[in-house]
Amino acid sequence: MTPTDHSPLTTDLLRSLRPHQVLSSLSERMNYRYDAIQFGVTPLAVVLPESTADVVAAVRAAKAAGVPIIGRGAASGLSGGVTPVQESLVIAFTRMTALRIVPERREAVAQPGVVTLKVTEAARPHGLIYPPDPASFRTSTIGGNLGENAGGPLCFKYGVTGDYVKALEFVDADGDVHRLTRDCYDLAGLLIGSEGTLGLMTEATLRLIPPPTYSRTLMAHFAEVGQAAEAVSSAIAAGAVPSKLEFMDRACTNAVEDYLHLGLPREAEAVLLVDTDGDDLQTVDAEMNLVEAACLSAGGVVRRAADPAEAEALWQARRSISPALGRIRPQRMNEDIVVPRSALPDVVREIRALGDASPFHLVQFGHIGDGNLHPNIMFDPRTESSEAVHELAHKIALVAIWHGGVLSGEHGIGTMKKDFMRDAVDPVTLDVLRDVKRGLDAGNRLNPGKILPDAASPSTLVGDSQSRNAGGLAAGKG
Ligand SMILES: Cc1cc2nc3c(=O)[nH]c(=O)nc-3n(C[C@H](O)[C@H](O)[C@H](O)COP(=O)(O)OP(=O)(O)OC[C@H]3O[C@@H](n4cnc5c(N)ncnc54)[C@H](O)[C@@H]3O)c2cc1C
């Protein structure tokens, strides 16, 4: 196809959509073949819908042409969810940005292209917020958050994206529109986190809550990762429900310190950042006292933020992990395992040993309250082998599975982890998942090549992981 060629699909799309909604030149289409971690095949065409009717028209045209469809938000995904594995139609939702706040019902009605942060920005004047807070919330979209069931630091206390969905509208693989609430069979729940493989979300009714009045912040550092995990478990067992509970390993802390010079403890093997919040100051303080006592008795050194400015400075460390890591190597593979909290010390140690035995720089951080760990493998694709990176990611996935964990907490499976699925999910259950996919998308037109390993392809994983598998596909998050 030349840059100006119109394929039969494009010609058909232009019958029902306006010219500015259909991108057909090569230079335009090439901009829609990547996410935050990888490139895929250049799509055949790109549609920029402005309404559900536009999505229906695009899906029907793709069906008639026998072309697969990929729903795309901001492409900030970290698992290859939007990268085409074959010539496809990309439906990019970035122009579907209508957002309505209904304060009397504490609801936001959002089209999929609404940027996550905009929901809280629009709700705040009404005394409301939207808690799900992926670190990418300044760029990620509600559609992408629904596709991945995104979470963030606040999710330990407040829950993930799916916990805030009251109703969903979606377009199925045939171009039919459905409206779902969260009752029998909870089909909306099935679509949330399905990475665009079961339907295209065109509107969501989201639950809003009043923001907490007070918050407290603490940083603790430890000579051993085990001490940090013990502190977290004892604080929770004592009754504290922190609103944020984040972990950084020594390599991560040092990367951030090199970048920001905040005075972070470089020698510490583990740093915890903890917030408590609520409407009753005494309770908020009492919860933080429980956290502090648990940290001290586990051998930690504790620093409480004296005021909001100091709290902000401490959280700046957590928020700056991505840019700090970007200075180490141009690219990183961001793993997203979830393990039982009690297994964290062993898991962190085993993954550190894997990193040390590899040629790669590896850092670990994550939402420790949920046992959600992000080991990041840093590499330079110009000089380092992406196969070796993938192999190390395999080994990390196995560590999670062996410790009773799961492959993904919030980033999804995509193409990145679909090879690992055979080790995380038993063959009978995999067949059930394939049946679900067939039930909603018999022609395998919606985002093919994601999540489910091909029935015929053998496992690429090493070791007898099936027999040790106590884990699964994805954490229920939160
Ligand atoms: C620096 C950085 C930090 C991050 N931090 C977090 C974090 O803290 N927590 C977290 O959960 N994630 C995080 N992510 C990952 C990513 O931002 C999230 O997965 C986010 O939800 C993706 O949103 P998006 O709009 O970019 O979606 P995309 O990447 O465009 O799409 C993601 C998936 O959703 C599907 N999809 C998109 N729109 C629709 C739709 N309308 N209907 C059906 N399916 C659709 C796509 O097909 C794809 O499978 C981070 C990413 C980066 C780069």
The ligand as a Tripos MOL2 file, in Angstrom:
@<TRIPOS>MOLECULE
LIG
   53    58     1     0     0
SMALL
NO_CHARGES

@<TRIPOS>ATOM
      1 C1          4.6920    5.8110   33.3630 C.3       1 LIG1
      2 C2          3.5530    4.8270   33.4280 C.ar      1 LIG1
      3 C3          2.9890    4.5380   34.6530 C.ar      1 LIG1
      4 C4          1.9200    3.6350   34.7470 C.ar      1 LIG1
      5 N1          1.3730    3.3940   35.9720 N.ar      1 LIG1
      6 C5          0.3020    2.5750   36.0670 C.ar      1 LIG1
      7 C6         -0.3090    2.3430   37.3400 C.ar      1 LIG1
      8 O1          0.0860    2.8780   38.3850 O.2       1 LIG1
      9 N2         -1.3750    1.5160   37.3640 N.ar      1 LIG1
     10 C7         -1.8750    0.9180   36.2350 C.ar      1 LIG1
     11 O2         -2.8690    0.2010   36.3360 O.2       1 LIG1
     12 N3         -1.2830    1.1180   35.0420 N.ar      1 LIG1
     13 C8         -0.2290    1.9240   34.9160 C.ar      1 LIG1
     14 N4          0.3450    2.1260   33.6890 N.ar      1 LIG1
     15 C9         -0.1310    1.3890   32.5080 C.3       1 LIG1
     16 C10        -1.2300    2.1180   31.6790 C.3       1 LIG1
     17 O3         -1.1310    3.5110   31.8450 O.3       1 LIG1
     18 C11        -2.6060    1.6140   32.0890 C.3       1 LIG1
     19 O4         -2.7460    0.2600   31.6920 O.3       1 LIG1
     20 C12        -3.7690    2.4220   31.5090 C.3       1 LIG1
     21 O5         -4.9730    1.9050   32.0280 O.3       1 LIG1
     22 C13        -3.8320    2.3600   29.9870 C.3       1 LIG1
     23 O6         -4.6830    3.4030   29.5240 O.3       1 LIG1
     24 P1         -4.6040    3.8980   27.9930 P.3       1 LIG1
     25 O7         -5.6810    4.8620   27.7660 O.co2     1 LIG1
     26 O8         -3.2330    4.3260   27.6840 O.co2     1 LIG1
     27 O9         -4.9660    2.5230   27.2590 O.3       1 LIG1
     28 P2         -4.2700    1.8190   26.0050 P.3       1 LIG1
     29 O10        -2.8340    1.5110   26.3350 O.co2     1 LIG1
     30 O11        -4.5270    2.5900   24.7960 O.co2     1 LIG1
     31 O12        -5.1010    0.4560   25.9640 O.3       1 LIG1
     32 C14        -4.9790   -0.4850   27.0050 C.3       1 LIG1
     33 C15        -5.8890   -1.6800   26.7150 C.3       1 LIG1
     34 O13        -7.2410   -1.2770   26.7960 O.3       1 LIG1
     35 C16        -7.9180   -1.5690   25.5650 C.3       1 LIG1
     36 N5         -8.8540   -0.4720   25.3220 N.ar      1 LIG1
     37 C17        -8.6020    0.8470   25.1750 C.ar      1 LIG1
     38 N6         -9.7520    1.5260   25.0020 N.ar      1 LIG1
     39 C18       -10.7430    0.6130   25.0240 C.ar      1 LIG1
     40 C19       -12.1570    0.6920   24.8860 C.ar      1 LIG1
     41 N7        -12.7960    1.8510   24.7140 N.pl3     1 LIG1
     42 N8        -12.8830   -0.4630   24.9500 N.ar      1 LIG1
     43 C20       -12.2740   -1.6550   25.1260 C.ar      1 LIG1
     44 N9        -10.9320   -1.7810   25.2790 N.ar      1 LIG1
     45 C21       -10.1830   -0.6590   25.2210 C.ar      1 LIG1
     46 C22        -6.8330   -1.6650   24.5190 C.3       1 LIG1
     47 O14        -7.2230   -2.4870   23.4370 O.3       1 LIG1
     48 C23        -5.6910   -2.2700   25.3210 C.3       1 LIG1
     49 O15        -5.8300   -3.6660   25.3890 O.3       1 LIG1
     50 C24         1.4180    3.0070   33.5660 C.ar      1 LIG1
     51 C25         1.9880    3.3130   32.3300 C.ar      1 LIG1
     52 C26         3.0460    4.1960   32.2510 C.ar      1 LIG1
     53 C27         3.6250    4.5080   30.9020 C.3       1 LIG1
@<TRIPOS>BOND
     1     1     2 1
     2     2     3 ar
     3     2    52 ar
     4     3     4 ar
     5     4     5 ar
     6     4    50 ar
     7     5     6 ar
     8     6     7 ar
     9     6    13 1
    10     7     8 2
    11     7     9 ar
    12     9    10 ar
    13    10    11 2
    14    10    12 ar
    15    12    13 ar
    16    13    14 ar
    17    14    15 1
    18    14    50 ar
    19    15    16 1
    20    16    17 1
    21    16    18 1
    22    18    19 1
    23    18    20 1
    24    20    21 1
    25    20    22 1
    26    22    23 1
    27    23    24 1
    28    24    25 2
    29    24    26 1
    30    24    27 1
    31    27    28 1
    32    28    29 2
    33    28    30 1
    34    28    31 1
    35    31    32 1
    36    32    33 1
    37    33    34 1
    38    33    48 1
    39    34    35 1
    40    35    36 1
    41    35    46 1
    42    36    37 ar
    43    36    45 ar
    44    37    38 ar
    45    38    39 ar
    46    39    40 ar
    47    39    45 ar
    48    40    41 1
    49    40    42 ar
    50    42    43 ar
    51    43    44 ar
    52    44    45 ar
    53    46    47 1
    54    46    48 1
    55    48    49 1
    56    50    51 ar
    57    51    52 ar
    58    52    53 1
@<TRIPOS>SUBSTRUCTURE
     1 LIG1         1 GROUP 0 **** ****
